[in-house]
């Protein structure tokens, strides 16, 4: 039986496989004690790829980058360029001590998820920030499934990374019909991250308006016919909490996914 030969393992020329490279200014240090080292780029790239794999970005959005978010086309609403600038600055200026996130609001197809994923990838690849993407509906479904005795997963197993990730993208907030359990779950997630000063980026299709009857300014007939708002879907208390946690970014314009038949926007 012929022997199998192992493929040669590539060794990084900068660090020789140690994971550390010389950071001493100049090529000649006066003594061994003068030498300084820093993490080699190969280890930083490996960590970034591991973080990217753990971020749960759906395959549909793996291509999304801040650099590929298009705002220069006929009929583009000015809010798109402003939102792109805000997202880019957010990624560049991210400070884990701040904790302020973004609430990205817009109709279907205006690019909310593209921007959110673009920020996530930028933070992972350039700053090594542990990040997590969750579709709001999928997260609630996973939590509900954990109540099944046949499933070897607990509610805490699902929620721990949601609580502990440095940056969380919660996509399509409010997409599930509100119930007392849904409101309690949203409250738990948002309050925990708020209290731990962790950054949350949220997208939603619902207008950032109060729940029906919250202000008492709408007549019963008007309240019954108006479109549902974010306050209706997550409750007025949690909407107020979001305003403490996030800066609001609003996207206006047509459904570009339908217009260009592209999956680049959502």
C-alpha positions in Angstrom: 0.0 0.0 0.0 1.5 3.3 -1.0 2.3 5.7 1.7 0.4 9.0 1.8 2.5 12.1 1.8 1.4 15.0 3.9 1.1 18.3 2.2 3.7 20.8 3.5 2.3 23.2 6.1 2.7 26.8 5.2 4.7 28.8 7.8 4.2 32.5 8.1 7.4 34.3 6.9 6.8 37.1 9.4 6.5 35.1 12.6 7.8 31.7 11.7 4.7 30.1 13.0 5.0 31.6 16.5 2.1 34.0 16.1 4.4 37.0 17.2 6.4 39.4 15.0 9.1 41.9 15.8 7.6 45.3 16.6 10.9 47.0 17.5 11.5 50.2 15.4 14.4 49.7 13.0 16.0 46.3 12.1 18.8 46.4 14.7 17.9 46.3 18.3 20.8 47.1 20.7 20.1 44.0 22.8 17.7 41.1 23.2 15.9 43.1 25.9 15.2 45.9 23.6 13.1 43.8 21.2 9.4 44.2 21.3 6.8 41.9 19.7 3.2 42.1 18.7 0.6 39.7 17.4 1.3 38.7 13.8 -1.1 39.6 11.0 -1.6 35.9 10.3 -3.1 35.3 13.8 -5.2 38.4 13.5 -6.6 37.2 10.2 -7.3 33.8 11.6 -9.1 35.3 14.6 -11.1 37.5 12.2 -12.2 34.5 10.1 -13.2 32.6 13.2 -15.3 35.5 14.4 -16.8 35.9 11.0 -17.8 32.2 11.0 -19.3 32.5 14.4 -21.4 35.6 13.6 -24.2 33.6 11.9 -24.4 35.9 8.9 -26.9 34.2 6.5 -25.5 33.0 3.2 -27.9 35.4 1.4 -26.1 38.4 3.0 -22.5 37.1 3.1 -21.6 39.4 0.1 -22.8 42.6 1.9 -20.2 45.2 2.5 -20.3 48.8 3.4 -18.3 49.5 0.3 -20.8 47.8 -2.0 -23.9 49.7 -0.6 -25.1 51.6 -3.7 -26.6 55.1 -3.4 -25.5 56.5 -6.8 -28.4 55.6 -9.2 -31.3 57.5 -10.7 -34.0 58.2 -8.2 -32.0 57.3 -5.1 -33.4 59.0 -2.0 -30.9 61.3 -0.3 -31.5 59.4 3.0 -29.6 56.4 1.6 -26.3 58.3 1.2 -26.8 59.8 4.7 -27.5 56.3 6.2 -24.4 54.9 4.5 -22.2 57.7 5.8 -23.7 57.1 9.3 -23.0 53.4 9.1 -19.5 53.9 7.9 -18.6 56.3 10.7 -20.2 54.1 13.2 -17.9 51.2 12.2 -14.9 53.5 12.1 -15.5 55.1 15.5 -16.9 52.1 17.3 -16.0 52.2 21.0 -17.0 49.2 23.2 -17.2 51.5 26.2 -19.9 53.5 24.6 -22.6 50.9 23.9 -24.7 53.1 21.7 -26.1 51.2 18.7 -28.3 52.0 15.7 -32.0 51.6 15.0 -32.2 51.3 11.2 -35.8 52.0 10.0 -37.1 51.7 6.4 -39.5 49.9 4.1 -38.7 46.5 2.6 -35.9 46.7 0.1 -34.2 49.9 1.2 -31.0 48.3 2.3 -31.3 48.0 6.1 -29.9 44.5 6.4 -27.1 45.3 3.9 -25.9 48.2 6.1 -26.2 46.2 9.3 -24.2 43.3 7.9 -21.7 45.6 6.4 -21.1 47.2 9.8 -20.8 43.8 11.4 -18.2 42.6 8.9 -16.2 45.8 9.2 -16.0 45.5 13.0 -15.0 41.8 12.8 -12.4 42.1 10.0 -10.8 45.4 11.1 -11.2 45.4 14.8 -11.7 41.8 15.9 -15.0 42.6 17.6 -17.1 39.5 18.6 -20.4 40.0 16.8 -23.6 38.1 16.2 -26.5 38.3 13.6 -30.0 37.0 14.4 -33.2 37.3 12.5 -35.8 38.3 15.0 -38.2 35.6 13.9 -35.5 32.9 13.9 -34.3 33.9 17.4 -37.8 33.7 18.9 -38.4 30.3 17.2 -35.1 28.9 18.6 -36.1 30.1 22.1 -39.5 28.4 21.8 -37.9 25.2 20.5 -35.7 25.1 23.6 -38.8 24.4 25.6 -39.2 21.1 23.9 -37.9 18.3 26.2 -36.7 16.4 23.2 -34.3 19.2 22.1 -30.9 19.1 23.8 -30.8 22.9 24.1 -31.9 25.2 26.9 -33.2 28.7 26.7 -30.0 30.0 28.3 -27.9 28.2 25.6 -29.7 30.2 23.0 -29.7 33.5 24.8 -26.2 33.5 26.3 -24.4 34.5 23.0 -27.2 37.0 22.4 -26.5 38.6 25.8 -22.7 38.4 25.6 -21.8 39.3 22.1 -20.1 42.6 21.9 -22.2 43.7 19.0 -25.6 42.1 18.1 -27.6 42.7 14.9 -31.3 42.0 15.5 -32.9 41.9 12.1 -36.6 42.7 11.4 -37.6 43.6 14.9 -41.3 43.5 15.3 -41.8 41.0 12.5 -43.6 38.5 14.8 -47.1 39.2 16.0 -46.9 40.6 19.5 -48.0 38.5 22.5 -47.2 38.7 26.1 -44.4 36.2 25.7 -42.9 38.0 22.8 -42.9 41.3 24.7 -41.3 39.7 27.7 -38.6 38.1 25.5 -37.8 41.3 23.7 -37.7 43.1 27.1 -35.3 40.5 28.5 -32.9 40.8 25.5 -32.9 44.5 25.2 -32.7 45.3 28.9 -29.9 42.8 29.5 -27.8 44.3 26.7 -28.6 47.8 27.8 -27.6 47.1 31.4 -24.4 45.4 30.2 -23.6 48.4 28.0 -23.4 46.2 24.9 -23.9 47.6 21.4 -27.1 46.5 19.5 -27.9 47.2 15.9 -31.6 46.8 15.0 -33.5 46.9 11.7 -37.2 47.2 11.4 -39.9 47.8 8.7 -42.2 49.5 11.2 -42.3 53.3 11.6 -40.9 54.6 14.8 -44.2 55.8 16.2 -46.1 55.3 19.5 -48.5 52.4 20.0 -52.2 53.0 19.3 -53.7 54.8 22.3 -50.3 55.5 23.9 -50.7 59.2 23.5 -54.5 59.3 23.5 -54.4 61.6 20.4 -55.9 59.1 17.9 -59.6 58.5 17.6 -60.6 54.8 17.8 -61.6 54.9 14.1 -58.2 56.3 13.1 -56.3 53.9 15.3 -58.1 51.0 13.7 -57.2 51.9 10.2 -53.7 53.2 10.5 -50.6 51.1 9.8 -49.0 49.3 12.7 -46.0 51.0 14.3 -43.0 49.9 16.1 -44.7 50.8 19.4 -47.6 48.5 18.5 -45.2 45.6 17.7 -42.8 45.7 20.7 -44.6 47.8 23.2 -44.1 51.4 24.2 -41.8 50.7 27.1 -39.4 48.8 24.9 -39.6 51.4 22.1 -38.6 54.0 24.7 -35.7 51.8 25.8 -34.5 51.5 22.1 -34.2 55.3 22.0 -31.9 55.1 25.0 -29.8 52.4 23.4 -29.7 53.5 19.7 -29.3 56.4 17.3 -32.2 56.3 14.8 -31.3 56.0 11.0 -34.2 56.3 8.6 -34.1 55.0 5.0 -36.7 56.3 2.5 -37.3 55.3 -1.1 -38.5 52.4 -3.3 -37.9 48.7 -2.9 -34.6 48.4 -4.7 -34.6 44.6 -4.5 -37.7 44.5 -6.6 -36.5 47.3 -8.9 -33.1 45.8 -9.6 -34.0 42.1 -9.0 -31.1 41.9 -6.5 -30.7 40.3 -3.1 -28.3 43.0 -2.1 -30.9 45.0 -0.3 -33.4 44.2 2.4 
